[in-house]
Amino acid sequence: MLIAVSALLFVSAPVTAQLIVPGLPPEQQALCVGLFRAMCLTPAIFAGSLVIGEVLVAERRFLWYGLAPLMYSSGIATGALLLSGALGIYAAALGAVAGATAHLAIRLIGLRGTGFRPLPGFALRTRGLGEVIRLVIPKMVSQPLEPLTFLYFTSLASGLAPGSGGSMTY
């Protein structure tokens, strides 16, 4: 599902940029579109990694679970340090994609010997699914509030003086 959503976001990136940062000049909006598209891969990669992470916790393989965030941060830092001369700001975005991939990879390595095999599937008759749905509904309703608030303030800051978006973050 996240792959389909990511593909839709990738295609709609120009419209998204116009909604999120309408006050930026066209060249900065184009940069925003490019960075947004580069980052569209990470949600699907993290979804797989999060599922595998839950298996690792259930199997008490905490080392492999705990190494994953380090791999992600290392990917961003390595991309920024090694590729920034050639790719500019895109180096950090591509480093984030590489870091997300390393996040998933280290957890896949941790699965060895558990008996769990990550295979795609879809089963509606899974025991406990009804309870999960019942418990997740309140979270689903409240989840968009913080990102929508952040998007509103980002959109507002894009029309203000340079640095307004950064100062809003801090």
N, C-alpha and C positions, 0 to 999 in steps of 0.2 A: 504494500500500500504506500509506503514511504517513497519507493522508487517512482511510482506514478505521480505522487504529489511533487516530488523533486523535479521530475521532468516537466510538469506543468509550470512550476515556479521558474525553471530555466527558460522556458519559452516566453513566459509573461514578465520576465525581468525588466524590460523597458517601462512597462506600465506600472510595475511595482515601484520602480525608482521615482517615477513621476508622482506617485502617491506619497511615498515616504519622505523624499527630499525635494519637494517642488521648488524650493528657493535656491537650489544650487544651479550654477551655470551649466550649459549643455555638456561641456567637456568633463566636468566633475560628475555629472549624472551618468555619462558614458563609463567613467571609471567605476562608479558605484555598480552599474549593470555588470561590468566585467568581473568585479570581485564577488558580487552576489552569485553570478553563474558558476564561478570557480568553487564557491562554497556549497553549491546545491548537492554535491555528492556526499557531504558529511552526514546528513541526517540518516540516510539509509545505512551507511556504514556503522554509525553509532547504534542504530536499532538492533542490528545483528550482534554487536558487541555487548549491548546491555542484556540481551537474552542469554548469551553465553555467560556473562558475568553472574547472573542469578544461578545458573547451574554450578558455577565454580563455588559460590557461597554455600549452596546446598551440599556440595561435595567437600566442603571445608578446605578448599584450595585458595587460601587467602593471599598467598604470595602473588599468584598469577592475576588475581583480581586487582590487587593493589598496584601492580606494576603498570597497568594499562594507562592511568592518568599521566604517569611519568613519560610513557611512550608518546602520548599525544602532545604534551608540552615540549618534549624534545624534538618532535617533528616540526612544530612551528618555529622553534628557535633555530634549528638546523637549516630549515628552508630560508629563514630570514637572513641568517649569517652567511650561508654559502651561495645563495642565489640572488641576493638583493642587488648586486652589481649588474647582473644581466637582466633580471626581471622586475626590478623596482618593488613596488608595493605588492605585486602579484606573488613575490617570493614567499611572503608570510601566508597568503591564502593557499598556495599550493603546498606549503609546509603543513598547513592545517589538514589538508586532505591526506597527505602522507602520514601525518601524526594519527589521524583517525584510522587509517589503514593499519598502522602499527599497533594501535589500541586494540583493534579486532584481532590482529595476528598473534599478539602475546596471549590473548585469552584463548585463542584456538590451540595454541601450543599447550596451554594449561589443561585443556580437555583430554589430552592423551591419557589413556588408561582409565577413564571414567566410565566408558561404555556408552556415553551419550554421543549421538551422531547428529549434527545439525543438518536436517533435511527440511526443505520448504514443504509446508502442508497447511491445510485448512480444514478444521473439524469443528462443526457446531455442536456436536454431541459430546463435548468434553466435560467430565465431571467437575463441578465447581464453576463453570462458565457463567451461570446465572448469578451466582453470588459475586463474582468479579464484576460483572456488568452493574449490579445493584450498588456495589461499593464505589465504582469508578464514576458514576454519574455526577455526584457533587463535585468531584475534582474536574471533570470535563467542563462543567458549567463555569467554574471559577478560573480555570486555567488561562483563558484568553485575556483576563483583566489586566495583568501586569504588562504583557507584551503590547497590548493595545494602548495602554497609557504611555509606555515608552515610545511607541511609534508616533503617537500624537505629539509628544514633546520633541522628538527628533524632527518631525515635519515642521513644527513651529521654529525650532532652532535653525533649520536650514535657510530660513529667510532672514536671519539676524546677522550680526557681525561675525566675521571669521573667528573661529574658536568657540563659538557658542555651543555647538554640538559636543565638543570635547569637555567644556566646562560643565555641561549638563550631566555628563557621565560621571564626573568626579563629584 
